Amino acid sequence: MADERTAVHLVGPGSVRLERRLAGPIERVWSYLTEPPLRATWLAGGDLEPRVGGRVTLLFRHAEITAPDDAPPERYRDTHEHGHLASGVVTAWRPPTLLRHTWDDGDEASEVTFELREDAGDVVLTITQRRLDTRAAVVSVASGWDTHVATLAARLDGDATPAYWRAFVASEERHATAFADRAEADGRPAGAATLLALEGGRHRLRFRRRVAAPSEAVWSVLAEPELRDRWYPAELRFQGPVGGWARERFPDDTAPLPAGTLTAWEPPQRLAFTIEADPQADEPSVRHAQSVAIDLEGDGDATRLTFTYTFGDRALAVSVGAGWHGCLDALVAVAERREPSADRRALRSVYDVWFAGVEAPDTA
């Protein structure tokens, strides 16, 4: 079968897409995407639970999918010889046309979608990977899919094993040049959240900030009610010790919000609380249980802040992502003794693009 591959395209910040025509039938291509022994012949081995919420393991062993005389570049030698492990959670499952799962690799957390459709006896495979952190990751992932899918095409056609690394290096050079002047290749917008899917259908946002203030000063902004009121949009109060209540009250709310529990109070390092679910609430964000954790690590006269928000409804990712982003910008401003300000409409626009393709799990 002739090689009809097209270039990998940028389709948004930190997002790339490849479309490739492959030999069918569609059920066979689907098997190569989802059955670990077949997937290991062109991409990575590891388990895949065939359901939304199922775990995915990606064990890369490039030495097993390339020609015997194909030497890896020095920077990939360890990966080539010892393998590399990534993981994820299935977020869409519709055999034999749609698979989507998160791709968690160290501190990086993106999401990849595989779509299949039949066309004139062949199968068109479209792969879209979103929320890549950096320009380097965008170039690497684009080049990886270009090369891995060429290997898949060879497997489906019964051709000889291609030289993966030689093809990858050439593809990497090509994509680095093609993306050189494209702002979308820069990856994550400044300060934007990482979105992770968890087993059990829950989701997590993770933000990181560097605050130009010592951890004790940042802790005061978390712990003292009058300072907390300057960055948090509701009146948030705690009654310790750990295990005591956590309560929120918005100025215009007449109905009581769900109760919460203080789960960590460790000055000046960690504050955490949970909010119970209220399935009958008018506000979608409180229909599922929520949890917040804020971790502080001193770094000289500065502080590394990690904010983690766990929630239930994937469809809320854009609104809660933009909302917490604005809160954290205000928190940092207060800790740095600046006047907080946030353009919530602009933040919503950022998350509409950064979380493009995030919707409720698809099992149809």
PyMOL commands that set and color helices and strands:
alter all, ss='L'
color gray80, all
select helices_A, chain A and resi 26-34+36-39+62-64+74-82+135-157+164-178+183-186+215-223+225-228+284-286+314-335+344-354
alter helices_A, ss='H'
color red, helices_A
select strands_A, chain A and resi 9-12+15-23+55-60+84-94+98-105+108-119+122-130+194-197+203-211+235-238+245-249+260-266+270-275+290-299+302-311
alter strands_A, ss='S'
color yellow, strands_A
deselect
rebuild
show_as cartoon
